[in-house]
Amino acid sequence: MTRDDRAILGRVMLAFEGDTVPPRIAERLGSAPAAGVTLFLHHNVRSAEQVRELTEALQRAAGVRAGAGAAARGAAAGRAADPAD
């Protein structure tokens, strides 16, 4: 993969359906940079604990140090607990 390829792939946001990291997403995160992963309430969120586990799994797949997604986890966990949805 060239430097230009990595630069382009690093601007792509990933998304998927399900409450665990699909193998294809884990492979993608491990092989090339991504701008991030978007989690959708109705496709990816069951509970605050599940979002924490999902975020940690995404970080491991991407080789990101623990704690880097704390703000995202907090936002998703708070949103998951919103009874208005």
N, C-alpha and C positions, 0 to 999 in steps of 0.2 A: 504494500500500500504506500502510495506516495505521500509526501507532505501535503500536497494540495487535496488529495483524497481525504486525509484525516481532518483537514481544515473544513472541508465541505460537510463531512459526516458529523463534525462537532457542532454544527448548527441545526441539526435535526432533532426534533422532540419525538420521543417514542410514546406509544400508548398501546394498551392491550385490554382484552376482556378477561376477567377472572380475578380471584383473590389470592393467587400465588403467581410467582414469576414463571412464565412459560419458558421452556428451554431455548426457543429461538430468540427471546429477548435477553436471556442470560448470556447466550453466545454472542449476540450483537454487542452488548455492553462490555464484554470481555475482550472483544477484538478491535473495537473502534470507539472513539469518543462519541458522546451524544450531548446535546444541549441540556437534556433532562428527560424525565419520564412524567407524563401527566397521569394522575390518578383521578378517575371519575367516580363520584359518589355511587351511582347506580350500577357501575360495572366492576368496581374494584374494592369497595369499602363495606365491611360487615360490622366491625367494631374498632375501637381505639387500639386495643391490643393487636388485632390482626393487621392494622395499618402500620403499627410499629414493627411487627415481624416482616411485613412486606417491604417496608422501607429498608430495613437492615439487610434483607436478601438482595434487594436491588443494589445497595452499596457494596456488598460482598462481590456481586457479579461484576460490578464496574471497577473494583479495586479501590474504592473510596474508603478513607479512614472512618472509623466509627464516630458518630456524632455530627457528621457533616450535613445530614438532612434533618436536624432537630427542628428547625423552623417549619419545614414542610410537614413533618410528622405532627407537630402541634396544631398546625392549621387544619390538616385532614382529620385529626382526632376530634377537634372541636366541632368541625362541620358534621362529622358522623353522628355526634351526639345531639345535633339540632333536631328537636321534635317537630319543627315546622315542615320538615321534608317528609 
